[in-house]
Amino acid sequence: MMTTIHQPLCKNIPFLAFAFFLFLFSNCSSYDEDITQIEVTFTDEARISFGNDGGAKSIEVKSNKDWSITKGADANWIKVSPTKGAEGVATVTINVESNEGDAREGLFTIIAADSEKTIIVTQNGKDGSAFEYTTIREIRALYADIGQKQLHITQPLKLKGVVISDAEGGNNLSPNEGFIQDEAEDGIAYRVANQSLPFVMGDRLFINLAGSTISINNGILQLNFSAERVKVEAQDVVVEPKELSIKEILSGSYDATLVKIMDAQFRIYENLSFYEGKGSVTNRALESNNNTNIIVRTAKSATFKDEPLPVGKGNIVGIVSQINGLWSIAMRNLNDASEMSSDALSRFVMKEPPADSPQIITDVDIVNFGSKGGNETINITTNVNWTVKSNESWLTVAPNSGNNNGTIIVSATENEGDERRAIITIAGSGITKAVQVTQHTEAVGSNTAKDLFFSEYVEGKSYNKYLEIYNGTGKAVDLSDYKVAIYINGQEKAKYTEELSGILEDGEVVVLQHPKSVIYNGVTIESTSINFNGNDAIALVKISTESYVDIIGCIGHDPGSKGWIDPSDKELSTLDKTLVRKPSVREGVTDNPYEGFPTLGHEWISYPVDTADYLGSHTMN
């Protein structure tokens, strides 16, 4: 991976062989007192390294403003003096005692007005071993080995990576989500909590992973961490995309990495833009001249969504990811398509592969079923012996093998639950072809919810209690027909009720809070009825029919002081947690469970106590 840091070169302080200059101006000879700007110059990285026997090193700070130094929570073993200074030049000394344990890392930050620079300090362990960062590949292996839906990281692991996604481009479903890539060119999606502003493309992050989680969110492996665990060590770091063909992507391990697809064109382009319709995402097919293709995904929130598709061939940059087994690429901004031609005459004509070259071609890449299920056909054009299989029991295929061209029948059973997806894989002679299958809960193409449902639950410290209700029905809803009921300590009769009022527009949320809640400043409805603990059941009730629209927990059951706990993940519970409904959920729990909280593990994303970053809006796919 090629990286470029926009920082000038410098020389060492002679007697300690390490130095940097903290400039708060745009050049080295004079100052503008109204400008505070940090520019750091290093011989190597923005770090100071010590052997296991410790010692002292110095740095020189030059500033046109008063400055101060703060240490991170993991830097008690680092002594810095002085910790503040005035305008001018000063020498700061870093002292580290001998290390009798493992290799370690800490940091301190120099702050001047509204600018700051973080310095990393590492020390070798007692055995002489140097501090090492974990890699994204190792993180992925940890998740694969655990065999659970969610992995909670308890080890003191540290990760270094560069943000490759572009929050300003808007092609993410949430501003708190993105992608990072490490020096080994491996990537992973992330979601960050307690963050006031999103990370910027080119930010190089140092992440303390202790307390973080890894889970599958909307079909993508995602690293979830808190903003307090992250430091931005450098900005404007340029990550060069890896140049690949579509065929190489489909056969390789490039999930969540930045790539440039070479020599490709949009299969259908006339009078089309990157996004259309009312759904959260539009998929467009990108093809190469060797009969391979990949989906280009554009979110409704993308700043370039209304731009016309390039009509010619060329190269396109984006972040490639494997979602539920199907490969796709997402552009970060419009500039990622700058190497695509606007001339339709540049388009290539699809070539027939050599007769002796193995090939598997299907007449469709995506199959959709309605809730009632049924049969669909897929026509296969191939010159190999092939087998076909489905990765889900509700979807069957026949026949399951064949020779040369053929037709398979795909059968889906009736779907009485949430929308579900499967992958059909056709394989032979070392090549594979995947077809994505989606079965909806309503008519094919419906993107609406059946009724209102709880989209967020905050059970925080003291009175920090919030409930968020989402309208994804496709139309405005009169809230006067709904009430929230809270059943405490296993009672079968509601202790508190709150009748709602007003009109909730489609795609909007209403947030209810206890009057003494203090962690969210958005628009809310205050009510003393919003008073619950982790062992209390909560229901959204439709008044006209006296029926449940959604239920959190189990009415009439007290799970105990630790709240409801997911049986496959003991860290996922209703006590001292913020729970956010997954984007794939389109319907609440309408029948009171026999016991427990059955949907906790697969419908909710868990965040630490007093997380309020996601209140005020909700995304439904």
Helices and strands as residue ranges (DSSP letters): E 22-23, E 39-40, E 47-50, E 55-63, E 67-71, E 78-81, E 84-85, E 88-96, E 104-112, E 115-123, H 136-146, E 150-152, E 158-163, G 167-169, E 177-181, E 187-193, E 204-208, E 213-217, E 220-226, G 227-229, E 230-234, E 242-244, H 246-251, E 257-266, E 281-287, E 293-299, E 314-323, E 326-330, G 334-337, G 344-346, E 360-362, E 366-369, E 374-382, E 385-390, E 395-398, E 401-403, E 406-412, E 420-428, E 431-439, E 453-459, E 465-470, E 477-478, G 479-481, E 482-487, E 496-499, E 503-504, E 509-513, E 525-526, E 537-542, E 547-552, E 565-566, E 569-573, E 577-581, H 600-603, E 604-607
